[in-house]
Amino acid sequence: MELGLYTFADVSPVPGQGISPRQRLRNLVEEIKLADEVGLDVFGLGEHHRPDYAASAPAVVLAAAAEHTQKIRLTSAVSVLSSDDPVRVFQQFATVDLLSGGRAEIMAGRGSFIESFPLFGYDLKDYDTLFAEKLDLLLKIRDSEKITWSGSLRAPIENRGVYPRPCQGRLPIWIAVGGTPQSVVRAAQLGLPLALAIIGGEPARFAPLFELYREAARRSGHDPARLATSINVHGFVAETTEKAADIFYAPQAEVMDRIGRERGWGPTNRAHFDQARSPRGALFVGNPETVAEKIVAHHKIFGNDRFLLQMAIGEMPHDKVMKAIELYGAKVAPLVRKETAKESSIDDEETADTTA
């Protein structure tokens, strides 16, 4: 199982307060560089168009990170495809792919915020159609150097080439979802890998979505065993579980309360937070052993191929994030890889016994 990180490059929602966007982005490149050095597999950067996030152009930041890293895969998390142009999205990530020597990916989604729609002149009534049409165009660009395409919400393309082409034969494109069954089925029918964001409740209750995904893929003629899945969650690692909880609580609670006020959620508190970091909760917070155990336990539930952790939430101090990345790569990852390797060995033995 691949292990990685993702972030939205959070800054203060009040301009002029807290860390500047310039410094946050410089810190972010350092965080990606360290994640590569400690052996993590993936780093994802989300796209937002709000004052509380510095990452409105993930491909630019990932291109900078490509020059400071060697092995780690670099992905959007997510690209808000509905309000962007698929030609430019492909060109940007093909460029990242060339700079990184074949390590770029696109994680496409409809977006959890709507600011980008009026910003770029799109009507929210076209929310679903925009994503479906633009995903179709993006996939055609990925699969063919020259394309002919037409839709209802974008000008047609007639036998035009899209350049540059990436190092990889086919630029990996994931579909990111927040729990909508229709989105899960769409990814399965297209034979695209699926990333599921889990930021609340009991993660185990999302397991039926992966079952739906694999069954829909099978019915569409795709081998589920060849389709990768990921869970993307919130969490933090420190030397002790108590320290991890104390560091992570305030920044994470501030962000969730701020978003909650916009969406009608009730405010959080420390009791809610502590419940969420229990073995059955959605937060992966603790010392390396605790976090590793929880990752392995949920791998048994989901059978996921990738696990991405969002640790830099809100105005998290850079030094604390760097220490957490070091622990994640140096201590959590080896424990998880050891246990999941055992699971894989057992599964192989059981398969051999069945076919013997």
Secondary structure by P-SEA (a helix, b strand, c coil): cccbbbbcccccccccccccaaaaaaaaaaaaaaaaaacccbbbbbbbcccccccccaaaaaaaaaaacccbbbbbcccccccccaaaaaaaaaaaaaaacccbbbbcccccccaaaaaacccccaaaaaaaaaaaaaaaaaaccccccccccbbbbccccccccccccccbbbbbbcccaaaaaaaaaabbbbbbbbcccccccaaaaaaaaaaaaaaaccccccbbbbbbbbbcccccaaaaaaaccaaaaaaaaaaaaacccccccaaaaaaaaccccccccccaaaaaaaaaaaaaaccccbbbbbcccccccaaaaaaaaaaaaacaaaaaaaaaaaaaaaaaaaaaaaac
